[in-house]
Amino acid sequence: MATDTRDETNPMPRFPAGFQWGVSTSAHQIEGAVDERGPSVWDTFTAEPGRVKDGSTAAVACDHVRRYREDVALLADLGVDAYRFSISWPRVNSPGGLDFYDRLVDELAAAGVRPVPTLFHWDLPAELDWLERDTASRFADHVAKVVDRLGDRVTRWITLNEPAEHTLLGHALGTHAPGRQLLFDALPAAHHQLLAHGLAVRALRAAGTFDIGIANSHGPTWPASEESADVEAAAFYDLLLNRLFAEPLLLGEYPEGLGELMPGDDVAADLKVIAEPLDWYGVNYYAPTRVGAPQGAEIEFGGITMPAELPFSVREIEGVPTTDFGWPVVPEALTELLTTFKSRYGDRLPPVIITENGCSYPGLDDRPRITYLDTHLRALHDAITAGVDVRGYFTWSLLDNFEWAEGYERRFGLVHVDFETQRRTPKASYAWFREVLRAQR
């Protein structure tokens, strides 16, 4: 086990009573056992040469399907209240696929850890397509099947994970599965995911579930300068990455004419489905983004190539540390994000849960991760003090895992995984987080 890393001279502020502490993972990134499920768009994508930086796939990943008891024991030792995992749609579609989640949920219950499943975390069955409207209805059927099997033990559900990234990276820029480069013609994928969310909420409500949220990624957008071109570009970026995915859910409308670009005969009727009331709103936060006017050339940023034809360019945030992924570390931006959302949406914003927050750093003595988590938790407490109703925090991630197009080169876990032997070794950050949780109780 890693050593005790408490700082007795600067204890973590106390969070409200009932605040829920957890960690997150996703099915495709940890489960392995691909021979026991159907193919997903990520299997198809990673089979194409050059799609993943180290040429790897998630065929084995963390072998979680076979080692889930060991991983639940790590959760119990860590002392979290809840575990956010995702349910693989292709696995559910396969014979006996739900049996694994039956066993996982029972193991979590025996360990005193609340299961919080995400019903879609990017691993779409290979035969489906978010550009097709019917996929939203197919997702609702999938949700009904899952909740019918697990709903007697699972009471909190997350519909979708990060439809913004799945749209931008998977359908607009092509750096994630399914690998399309449609730019603004990717908007139907956004609309159909949001529609799928609304249909899923209805399916969950029909099954008697009343603790439902979504995990949307958000971050402050900062203009590169006070020049009008940079301010306008930053506002447009904020529109695409924040408001496009928040306002249909919270306000029942698309911002600034985007509804006219969405597919379907009756977008207004779709919005009534999309805006089904939520019990809480999940926020995945990693970093702010500095944005300026287009610069007339492709820009490489955070492992992503931004095409020259976009009406904005992402710029470096100078004078701040970065993770080994190149992402800026700006904890106060989390406070800014949450207070901005509270100001922007007022009473339309339900209670918030941080459904992901974390960083990639190498090594077992991962002090930079401890600093990242410590400062972000303090920033989160500042947001609560400022009046934002935050009910929980899930760090990303329990385990080092298959990090999408980065393969196995980026390590986000509190627990180190040797992918050759599958040996799990808790890092210094694991011990630190465990002591934070003990102190909070």
Protein Blocks (a to p, Z undefined) as FASTA:
>chain_A
ZZdfbdfklccddddehiacdddddfklmngomllcccdfklmmmmpghkamnlpafklm
nommmmmmmmmmmmmmnopabdcddddfklmmpghklmmmmmmmmmmmmnopacdddfbg
hiacfkbcfkbmklmmmmmmmmmmmmmmmmmmpcbdcfbeckllmmmmmmmnopacehia
ekjmmmmmmmmmmmmmmmmmmmmmmnopacdcddddddddddfblcfklmmmmmmmmmmm
mmmmmmmmmnopaeehllmmpgcjblmlmmmmmmpccfbdcdddfbdcdddddehiacde
ehiacdfkbcbdcdddehiacdfkopacdfklmmmmmmmmmmmnmmmlccdddfbdcddd
edjklmklmmmmmmmmmmmmmmmmnopacfbdcdddfbdcdehjnommbcfbfbdcdfkn
opacddfklmmmmmmmmmmZZ
